[in-house]
């Protein structure tokens, strides 16, 4: 049975590779401006400018989803990765929607998103996600200043997208500033850069459902701000916030809730925190991700 399972995986992988090779051949025949939903980012004779992805689709509207492009560049050398949100996409690899990463050679960097087992040049995710943290990997051929540039020209939605640098403890709203520059060493850079995605419209809908399920209380967060939403008949609450080590970092008794909402900002380090809310009628605890 194990051999059969491995054979099925091998066949699936081979099918995906063949599919991408056929599309790449089509691109060369139809010209790189043809609007088709796949990518190739292999360098050609290490020529700068040949390492970017081909067009994923003709428009950000219609059946192709919202497309977010991120480029890492240093001087004349650059590479691009694509993350898109599409109704029929899943969290798993789909050979019709996703593309494996083909690593660059020479002086060009290699930028890609990843899961536990797959490196993506195109990473298609379901459009009904409320929020998602997407790890990025970057391989640099030389040390120097590198610039990340976000492109929302094919992104019709207004979802929030941040670039997080966990080594420096920074997070940048790419909607407000789409350029982030940093000095990097040569080599592979893992577990440092992350894309944070949040669909606020879906969060509001989901939050209303959660609020009903949690006796009229909902807890959300944005950067370092925690919001507690309650039904209008709850006037006060006791708040406790605990970090990942179990240390109490915030406490407020009888906090007044105005018009069903209480907000407070915590100057804490980036990471998971537990927020406990106790009222006269209910008590809940919920994990939130706070970041600078």
Beta strands, then each sheet from edge to edge (+ up, - down):
strand 1: 66-74
strand 2: 77-86
strand 3: 99-100
strand 4: 110-114
strand 5: 119-126
strand 6: 131-140
strand 7: 144-154
strand 8: 160-165
strand 9: 170-173
strand 10: 179-184
strand 11: 187-189
strand 12: 193-198
strand 13: 217-222
strand 14: 225-230
strand 15: 236-242
strand 16: 248-256
strand 17: 261-265
strand 18: 271-278
strand 19: 283-290
sheet 1: 3+ 5- 2- 1+ 7- 10+
sheet 2: 3+ 5- 4+ 6- 11+
sheet 3: 3+ 5- 4+ 6- 12+ 8- 9+
sheet 4: 13+ 14- 17+
sheet 5: 16+ 15- 18+ 19-
end
